[in-house]
């Protein structure tokens, strides 16, 4: 794969380095982009690992049959210390219909409980302004 699904450049230099575990996303925006790419590529284990422990689903995310992601538009990124919000619109197609997901995602930077590692960004949850 050459181009990154998130639209941020070449996959290996963009989200690929986070998906491989070579690096962790340095910002909430980078994590959001890498999570979008993980949805496109059906990388459920990565999605699970980057979800905050307080809201993480018990089972890894599995792509819905027939779902095709079409593109990502980042609208806003606000960070304050160890918390951030990223607003985006992701377009997708399912059952022959084009749809869009407009979300304002919340992120926090902290250490995974029970680890001594460096703090990293985690997805907490999102709100949907158009619903």
N, C-alpha and C positions, 0 to 999 in steps of 0.2 A: 504494500500500500504506500503510495507516494504522498498524496495530499491528506491532511488530517481532517477527519469529519467535522471538527469544530470550526474549520475555516481559518485556523491560526498559522498555517504554513505546512511544512513537510511533517508527516506523522512522527518520524524518529526524533526530530528536534522539538516537537510540540508535545502532544499527549503521550506519545509512545514511551518517553523516558519515565513518565509517572506510572503508566500501566505496567512497565517492566519491573518497577520497584527500584530502578537505579537512582531515582530522586523522589522527593515528595513535593507536591505543589507548593510554591512559595507564597502564593496569595489565594484568597477565596475565589477570585475570578479564574485563576489557572485551574483550581480544583473543579469549579463548575464546568469549565470547558472540557476537562478530562472526564468528568462524569457523563456529560453529553456524549462524548466519543465512546465511552464505555457502553452506554445504552445502544448506540449505533452498532457496535461490534459485539454486543451480547456478552459483556465481561461482568457477569453477576458477582463474582468473587471480589473484583475491584470495587464495585458499587457498595458491597457489604462492608468492605474494609475501610471505606471513606465515609461511612455513615456514622454519626455520633452514637455512642453506646446507649444513650437515653431514649433514642427514637428508632434505632436500628431494627428492621424486621428480623424475625427469627430465621427466616429462610432467605437465601439469595434471590435477587430479582431475576425473573425469567422473562424474556421477550415474549410479548403477545404474538400469537401466530398471525402472519400477514401484515404486521406492522413494519413500515418503512420510514425511517427518519429522512427528512429532506433538507434541513438546514437549521442553523442557529443564528439568532440575532441577539447580541448583547446590548442591553439598553442602559444599564446603570450599575456601577460598582461603588459601594460606600464601605469603607473600613474605618473602625475606631478601635485602636488597641487590638485586643484578641477576639473581636467580633466583627462581622461584616454581613452585608446584604448584597446580593447580586440579582438584578432584574433581567430577565431574558424572555425571548419568544422562540420556541422550538416548533418547527413545522414538521408534520408527519402525514403519512397516508395510511389508511386502514380501510379495508372493504371497499376500495375504489373511491373513497372520499378523502379529500384534503382537510386536515384539521390543524389546529395550533394550540400549543400549551404556553400560556403566559403565566409566569411564576416569578415571585419575589422570594428567593431562597435565603435562609439564614445559615450562617456558618460561624463556628468558633474555632480558635486555635488553642489546643491544649495537648497534654500527654494522654495517651490511651491509659485508662485505669490499669494499675498493676504493672506498668512498665516504667523504666527509668530513661526512656528515649527522649529525643528532642520533641518539643511541641510541634504539632502539625495541624493543618486545617481539616475540619470535619463538617459535612453537611448535617444540619440539625433538622430543618423542616422548611416548608414553603407555604406561602399564601397565594391565592389566585384572584387577582384584582378584577377579572372579568366575570367571575361567577357570582 
